[in-house]
């Protein structure tokens, strides 16, 4: 079966964010995201604790990028830190390598 071409896969952005919750597991983070980002297909890729702060990386469709960023920044304990078209750059900027 032939591989799907890059142009047919759809464009997306990687969004790095920070959560200021105590004891936030990955499952709780996914619940938090599904409660606050409705009707937009986002996927949580990385989620790690670093110096008592939780960092995560979301894969967001390009057409929803600005609205997802705005939704996350409206929450009291969440803020976006960086974004890029390449996950490698977001991981480097968050120090998650």
N, C-alpha and C positions, 0 to 999 in steps of 0.2 A: 504494500500500500504506500503510495507516495506521501511524502511529508507535506504538511500545510505550509504554504509560503508565508514568509514573515509579514507581508502586507495584509494578509487575510486574518492574522491572529488578533488584530486590534491593538490600539495604542493604550498605554497605561503609565502611571506614575507610581513611584515608591515614596511613601510618606513616613518619615521617622517622627515618632511622638514620645512624650514622657508622661507617665502617670504618677501621681503623688498619693497613692493609697498604701496602707499598711497591709501586708500579707495578701497581695493580689495575685492569685494563681492565673495560669493561662486560660483556664475555663471561665473564671470570673471576668477576665479581660475580654474574652470573646462575647460573654453575655453583656458586658458594659457597652461594647461596640455595637452589638445588634440592637440594644435598647436606644442608642443615641444616633445611629446611622441607619435610617429606615429606607427600604426600597432601593438601596444601592448595593450592588454586589462587590463587597470588599473582602479581602482575604488577609488574615494575620499570618505573616511569615515568620518573623523573628520576635521573640519576647524574652527579655533577660533582665535580671536584677543586677545593678551595678552601683555599689556604694549606697545602699538603702533606697535607691530610686529605680523604678521599673521603666524600661525602654522597649518600644515595639516598632515594627516596620509593617506597614500595610501596603498591599497592592490594590490600586484604585484605577478604574477605567478613566481615561483622560477626560472624557466629557463630564465626569462627576468630580474631578479633582478639586476645584475651587469650593464647591459646596461641602464636600467631606472635610476639607481643611477648616472651613468656617464652623461646621458642626462640632468638630473636636475642640476648637479654641473657645467655643461658647461654654464648655463644661468647666466647672471650678477646678477640678483636680487633674486636668489634662491640657497639654499644649503641644502643638506641632513644633518641631525643631528644625527639620530640614526635609527637602524632597528632591527627587531627581528621576531621570528616566532609566538610571542604572542602579540596581540594588547594591552593587559593590561600593559606590560612592556614598550612599546613605549609611551603610555599615561602617565605613571609615570615619565619617563625620560624627557618628554616635559612639565610636570606639567599641564596636561590637565584634570586631574581627576575631 
